[in-house]
């Protein structure tokens, strides 16, 4: 179930549906989150970047529609088809 991001989501890991870490939520504003991507982009494929609408600039905004689940430490993205 999609929900807006809140301050409690700050500093949580963001992982793919397969559990690959792609970064950490560093800011939350107006129900949207900004993600600090891991430098090596190891877990983030071009398909995932396209799904999230991310390119090579620094605007790594995450929309709650892309999230499958939230827990105490991480945000898991939906599986991309």
C-alpha positions in Angstrom: 0.0 0.0 0.0 1.4 3.3 -1.0 1.8 6.0 1.7 3.6 9.3 1.7 7.1 9.4 3.1 7.5 10.8 6.5 10.4 12.0 8.7 10.6 8.5 10.2 11.8 7.3 6.8 14.9 9.5 6.8 18.2 7.5 6.9 16.5 4.2 5.9 18.2 2.1 3.3 16.5 1.8 -0.1 16.7 -1.6 -1.6 15.5 -3.2 -4.8 12.9 -6.0 -4.8 15.8 -8.5 -4.7 17.3 -6.8 -1.7 20.2 -5.0 -3.5 21.0 -1.7 -1.7 20.8 1.4 -3.9 21.1 4.2 -1.4 19.8 5.9 1.7 16.9 8.4 2.1 18.5 11.7 3.1 15.6 14.1 2.9 11.8 14.0 3.1 9.6 16.9 1.8 6.0 17.1 1.0 5.6 13.3 1.2 8.5 12.6 -1.3 11.9 11.3 -0.5 15.4 12.1 -1.9 17.9 9.3 -2.0 21.7 9.5 -1.7 22.7 6.8 -4.2 25.6 4.5 -3.3 28.6 5.7 -5.3 29.2 2.5 -7.2 25.5 2.1 -8.3 26.2 -1.6 -7.9 22.6 -2.6 -7.2 21.0 0.0 -9.5 20.5 -1.1 -13.1 19.5 1.1 -16.0 16.0 -0.5 -15.8 15.6 0.5 -12.2 16.8 4.1 -13.0 14.3 4.3 -15.8 11.5 3.0 -13.6 12.3 5.6 -11.0 12.8 8.4 -13.5 16.4 8.9 -12.4 19.1 10.0 -14.8 22.7 10.8 -14.0 22.0 14.1 -12.3 21.6 14.5 -8.5 17.8 14.6 -8.4 17.1 11.1 -7.0 13.6 11.7 -5.9 11.6 8.6 -4.8 7.9 8.4 -5.3 5.9 6.3 -2.9 4.2 4.6 -5.9 7.5 2.8 -6.5 7.6 1.3 -3.0 6.5 -2.2 -2.2 7.1 -2.1 1.6 8.5 -0.1 4.5 10.0 -1.5 7.7 12.0 -0.1 10.6 15.3 0.0 8.7 14.6 -0.1 4.9 12.3 0.8 2.1 11.9 -2.0 -0.5 11.0 -1.1 -4.1 8.4 -2.8 -6.2 9.5 -5.5 -8.6 10.1 -4.0 -12.0 8.8 -6.1 -14.9 
